[in-house]
Amino acid sequence: MTVVMNPPPAFGMARRRGDGEGSVQVHMDEPAGIGTAKVFAVYGKGGIGKSTTSSNLAVAFSKIGRRVLQIGCDPKHDSTFTLTKRLIPTVIDVLETVEFHSEELRTEDFVFEGYNGVLCVEAGGPPAGTGCGGYVVGQTVKLLKEHHLLDETDVVIFDVLGDVVCGGFASPLLHADRGLVVAANDFDSIFAMNRIVAAIKAKSKNYPVRLGGVIANRSASTDQIEKFNKATGMRTLAHFPDLDAIRRSRLKKATLFEMESTPEMEAVQAEYIRLAEQLWKGTDALEAEPLKDRDIFDLLGFD
């Protein structure tokens, strides 16, 4: 991996157009293909519920008969917590135990089965202030391919750290078919969504990834999200309300499909199933145009 200024070619890659003129790029070797699986990368403002959304979407895919792999891409490594009921070792943790000789690892060292058969991997992250998240994601995908874990996988979900989509943490977009954004109906979430839209648009110049849409989360209404959608060309794929039962599911180490049945919970479960069916069937690629920062303030910031 090297850090270079555009427009020199990326290390280990054919000459490509950079993601943005004048930007500092973190260039990886050509990413290993994931295969025939449908691949989704989930982004959003920190703390907005990406892991809850990713885990329950993974279960929904499994409920409609798909073989699912969820990859957590956060040093906090709690993406799969509700699926496995514990913090599983990260890929970086287990690589360190064998001094990064990946051929010495067994599948069961870094892949764990969660609720309803969802396979779970936590990529982890480099030590604070060193390394790059992109390297970690690349090593994770490489390991999965070496162990043939992607050969019979139908759906891969990357649950990605935060909302500042730098070169490293944008690396799941090199593998994804669709980038999904989780956002609440508030200014900060939508501001973060706008940055993610810009990042996915940049990566789509050189890779197959395209915008899929926004998943409205923790929101009674979606009027601000819809205002942003109208201005940019985004669309809402699903809407999940701010229910206390959803918050409590994390505390109970449970997915929403394991919570006590109530009319509200059944409605949320049905919405996840509907979203999984929609994504499996396929969504049109969006050509959304991100807004300038000043324009977002003018659109949403002074109501």
C-alpha positions as CSV (number, residue, x, y, z in Angstrom):
1,M,0.0,0.0,0.0
2,T,1.3,3.5,-0.8
3,V,0.0,7.0,-0.3
4,V,0.4,9.2,-3.4
5,M,-0.9,12.3,-4.9
6,N,-3.0,12.1,-8.0
7,P,-2.5,11.4,-10.9
8,P,0.4,8.8,-10.5
9,P,-0.9,5.2,-11.0
10,A,-1.9,3.1,-8.0
11,F,0.6,0.5,-6.7
12,G,-0.1,-2.9,-8.1
13,M,-2.9,-1.6,-10.4
14,A,-3.2,-0.6,-14.0
15,R,-3.3,3.2,-14.5
16,R,-6.7,4.4,-13.3
17,R,-8.4,7.8,-13.0
18,G,-8.1,9.1,-9.4
19,D,-11.1,9.5,-7.2
20,G,-10.7,13.2,-7.1
21,E,-8.3,15.7,-8.6
22,G,-5.7,16.8,-6.1
23,S,-6.8,14.4,-3.4
24,V,-4.4,12.3,-1.4
25,Q,-5.2,8.7,-2.2
26,V,-4.6,5.5,-0.3
27,H,-4.0,3.0,-3.2
28,M,-4.4,-0.7,-2.6
29,D,-3.4,-3.6,-4.8
30,E,-6.2,-4.7,-7.1
31,P,-8.9,-6.1,-4.7
32,A,-9.6,-9.8,-4.7
33,G,-13.1,-10.4,-6.2
34,I,-15.7,-11.7,-3.8
35,G,-17.4,-13.9,-6.4
36,T,-21.1,-14.2,-7.2
37,A,-22.4,-13.0,-3.9
38,K,-24.4,-9.8,-3.6
39,V,-22.3,-7.4,-1.6
40,F,-23.5,-4.4,0.4
41,A,-21.4,-1.8,2.3
42,V,-23.3,-0.1,5.1
43,Y,-22.2,3.4,6.1
44,G,-23.6,6.2,8.3
45,K,-23.0,8.7,11.0
46,G,-21.2,7.2,14.1
47,G,-23.8,5.9,16.6
48,I,-26.7,5.9,14.2
49,G,-27.3,2.2,14.4
50,K,-25.3,0.7,11.5
51,S,-24.4,-2.5,13.4
52,T,-28.0,-3.0,14.6
53,T,-29.2,-2.4,11.0
54,S,-26.6,-4.6,9.4
55,S,-27.1,-7.5,11.9
56,N,-30.9,-7.5,11.5
57,L,-30.7,-7.2,7.7
58,A,-28.3,-10.2,7.8
59,V,-30.9,-12.2,9.7
60,A,-33.6,-11.1,7.4
61,F,-31.6,-12.3,4.4
62,S,-31.1,-15.6,6.2
63,K,-34.9,-15.8,6.9
64,I,-35.6,-15.7,3.2
65,G,-33.2,-18.6,2.6
66,R,-29.9,-16.8,1.8
67,R,-26.4,-17.8,3.0
68,V,-25.1,-14.6,4.7
69,L,-21.7,-13.4,5.8
70,Q,-21.4,-10.2,7.9
71,I,-18.0,-8.5,8.1
72,G,-17.5,-5.9,10.8
73,C,-15.1,-3.2,9.8
74,D,-14.6,-1.3,13.1
75,P,-11.7,-1.6,15.6
76,K,-14.5,-1.7,18.3
77,H,-15.4,-5.1,16.7
78,D,-19.0,-5.2,18.0
79,S,-20.8,-5.4,14.6
80,T,-21.7,-9.0,15.1
81,F,-22.3,-8.8,18.9
82,T,-26.1,-9.5,18.8
83,L,-25.6,-12.4,16.3
84,T,-22.9,-14.3,18.3
85,K,-23.8,-13.0,21.8
86,R,-20.1,-12.1,22.4
87,L,-17.2,-10.1,21.1
88,I,-15.5,-12.5,18.7
89,P,-11.7,-12.3,18.0
90,T,-10.8,-10.0,15.1
91,V,-8.9,-11.0,12.0
92,I,-6.0,-8.8,13.1
93,D,-6.0,-10.5,16.6
94,V,-5.7,-14.0,15.2
95,L,-3.1,-13.0,12.5
96,E,-1.0,-11.6,15.3
97,T,-1.1,-15.0,17.1
98,V,0.6,-16.6,14.1
99,E,2.9,-13.7,13.3
100,F,0.8,-12.9,10.2
101,H,1.4,-16.3,8.6
102,S,-2.2,-16.6,7.3
103,E,-1.6,-20.1,6.1
104,E,-1.5,-21.3,9.7
105,L,-5.0,-20.2,10.4
106,R,-8.1,-22.4,10.5
107,T,-11.5,-21.2,9.4
108,E,-12.8,-21.5,13.0
109,D,-10.1,-19.1,14.2
110,F,-11.8,-16.1,12.6
111,V,-15.3,-17.1,11.3
112,F,-18.1,-17.7,13.8
113,E,-21.6,-18.8,13.3
114,G,-24.3,-16.5,14.6
115,Y,-28.1,-16.5,14.9
116,N,-29.9,-18.4,12.2
117,G,-26.7,-19.5,10.5
118,V,-25.3,-16.0,9.7
119,L,-21.5,-16.3,9.4
120,C,-19.7,-13.5,11.3
121,V,-16.2,-12.0,10.9
122,E,-14.8,-9.0,12.7
123,A,-11.9,-7.4,10.7
124,G,-10.8,-5.2,13.5
125,G,-8.4,-2.4,12.9
126,P,-4.7,-1.4,13.1
127,P,-3.3,-0.1,16.4
128,A,-4.4,3.5,17.1
129,G,-2.5,6.1,15.0
130,T,-0.9,3.5,12.8
131,G,-1.7,1.5,9.7
132,C,-4.8,1.7,7.6
133,G,-8.3,0.2,7.8
134,G,-8.1,-0.6,4.1
135,Y,-5.3,-3.0,4.7
136,V,-7.3,-4.8,7.4
137,V,-10.4,-5.1,5.1
138,G,-8.1,-6.4,2.2
139,Q,-6.5,-9.0,4.5
140,T,-9.9,-10.1,5.7
141,V,-11.3,-10.7,2.1
142,K,-8.0,-12.4,1.2
143,L,-8.4,-14.8,4.1
144,L,-12.0,-15.6,3.3
145,K,-11.1,-16.4,-0.3
146,E,-8.2,-18.6,0.7
147,H,-10.5,-20.6,2.9
148,H,-13.2,-20.8,0.2
149,L,-15.7,-19.1,2.5
150,L,-17.1,-17.0,-0.3
151,D,-17.7,-19.8,-2.8
152,E,-21.2,-20.6,-1.5
153,T,-22.1,-17.2,0.1
154,D,-25.2,-15.5,-1.3
155,V,-24.9,-12.1,0.5
156,V,-22.0,-10.3,2.1
157,I,-22.6,-7.3,4.3
158,F,-19.8,-4.9,5.3
159,D,-20.6,-2.9,8.4
160,V,-18.2,0.0,8.1
161,L,-16.9,2.5,10.8
162,G,-18.3,6.0,11.0
163,D,-19.1,8.6,8.4
164,V,-15.7,10.1,7.4
165,V,-15.1,7.9,4.4
166,C,-11.3,8.2,4.0
167,G,-9.3,6.0,1.6
168,G,-8.9,3.2,4.1
169,F,-12.5,2.9,5.3
170,A,-13.8,3.4,1.8
171,S,-12.1,0.1,0.9
172,P,-15.3,-2.0,1.3
173,L,-16.6,0.0,-1.6
174,L,-14.0,-1.6,-3.8
175,H,-15.9,-5.0,-3.2
176,A,-19.5,-3.8,-3.0
177,D,-22.3,-3.8,-5.5
178,R,-24.4,-1.3,-3.5
179,G,-23.5,1.3,-0.9
180,L,-26.2,1.8,1.7
181,V,-26.5,4.7,4.1
182,V,-28.2,4.6,7.5
183,A,-29.5,8.0,8.7
184,A,-31.9,9.5,11.1
185,N,-34.2,12.3,10.3
186,D,-31.8,15.0,11.6
187,F,-29.3,17.5,10.2
188,D,-26.1,15.7,11.5
189,S,-27.1,12.3,10.0
190,I,-28.0,13.9,6.7
191,F,-24.8,15.9,6.6
192,A,-22.9,12.7,7.1
193,M,-25.0,11.0,4.4
194,N,-24.0,13.7,2.0
195,R,-20.3,12.9,2.5
196,I,-21.0,9.2,2.0
197,V,-22.9,9.9,-1.2
198,A,-19.9,11.8,-2.4
199,A,-17.5,9.0,-1.5
200,I,-19.6,6.3,-3.2
201,K,-19.9,8.5,-6.3
202,A,-16.1,8.9,-6.4
203,K,-15.5,5.2,-6.1
204,S,-18.1,4.4,-8.8
205,K,-15.8,6.1,-11.3
206,N,-13.4,3.1,-11.1
207,Y,-15.4,0.3,-9.5
208,P,-18.8,-1.4,-9.9
209,V,-20.2,0.0,-6.6
210,R,-23.3,2.2,-7.0
211,L,-25.5,4.0,-4.5
212,G,-28.4,1.9,-3.3
213,G,-30.3,4.4,-1.1
214,V,-30.9,5.4,2.5
215,I,-32.3,3.3,5.4
216,A,-34.1,5.7,7.7
217,N,-33.4,4.7,11.3
218,R,-34.5,5.8,14.8
219,S,-36.9,8.3,13.3
220,A,-40.6,8.9,13.8
221,S,-40.8,10.7,10.4
222,T,-38.6,11.1,7.4
223,D,-39.5,14.6,6.1
224,Q,-35.9,15.9,6.3
225,I,-34.5,12.8,4.7
226,E,-37.1,13.1,1.9
227,K,-36.2,16.8,1.4
228,F,-32.5,15.7,1.0
229,N,-33.5,12.9,-1.4
230,K,-35.5,15.3,-3.6
231,A,-32.5,17.6,-3.8
232,T,-29.9,15.0,-4.6
233,G,-31.6,12.0,-6.2
234,M,-31.3,9.7,-3.2
235,R,-34.2,7.4,-2.2
236,T,-35.4,5.8,1.0
237,L,-35.3,2.0,1.0
238,A,-36.8,1.3,4.4
239,H,-37.9,3.2,7.6
240,F,-37.4,1.9,11.2
241,P,-38.9,3.9,14.1
242,D,-37.2,4.9,17.3
243,L,-38.5,2.1,19.5
244,D,-37.1,1.3,22.9
245,A,-37.3,-2.4,22.1
246,I,-34.7,-1.9,19.4
247,R,-32.4,-0.2,21.9
248,R,-33.0,-3.0,24.5
249,S,-32.1,-5.7,21.9
250,R,-28.5,-4.6,22.0
251,L,-28.5,-4.8,25.8
252,K,-30.0,-8.3,25.6
253,K,-27.4,-9.4,23.0
254,A,-30.3,-10.3,20.7
255,T,-31.4,-9.5,17.2
256,L,-34.8,-8.1,16.7
257,F,-36.0,-11.5,15.4
258,E,-35.3,-12.9,18.9
259,M,-37.2,-10.3,20.9
260,E,-40.6,-10.8,22.5
261,S,-43.3,-10.6,19.9
262,T,-45.4,-7.4,19.9
263,P,-47.3,-5.7,17.1
264,E,-44.5,-3.1,16.9
265,M,-41.8,-5.6,16.8
266,E,-43.6,-7.7,14.2
267,A,-43.9,-4.6,12.0
268,V,-40.2,-3.9,12.3
269,Q,-39.3,-7.5,11.5
270,A,-41.6,-7.4,8.5
271,E,-39.9,-4.2,7.3
272,Y,-36.5,-5.9,7.5
273,I,-37.8,-8.9,5.5
274,R,-39.2,-6.6,2.9
275,L,-35.9,-4.7,2.7
276,A,-34.0,-8.0,2.3
277,E,-36.3,-9.2,-0.5
278,Q,-36.0,-5.8,-2.2
279,L,-32.2,-5.8,-2.1
280,W,-32.0,-9.5,-3.2
281,K,-34.3,-8.8,-6.2
282,G,-32.1,-5.9,-7.1
283,T,-32.3,-2.1,-6.9
284,D,-31.6,0.4,-9.6
285,A,-28.3,2.2,-9.2
286,L,-28.7,5.8,-8.2
287,E,-26.9,8.7,-9.8
288,A,-27.3,11.0,-6.8
289,E,-25.4,14.3,-6.7
290,P,-24.1,15.4,-3.3
291,L,-24.7,18.9,-2.1
292,K,-22.1,21.6,-1.2
293,D,-21.9,22.1,2.6
294,R,-23.4,25.5,2.4
295,D,-26.4,24.1,0.4
296,I,-27.2,21.6,3.1
297,F,-27.3,24.3,5.7
298,D,-29.6,26.3,3.4
299,L,-31.8,23.2,2.8
300,L,-32.1,21.9,6.3
301,G,-30.2,24.0,8.8
302,F,-32.4,27.0,9.4
303,D,-35.9,25.6,9.8
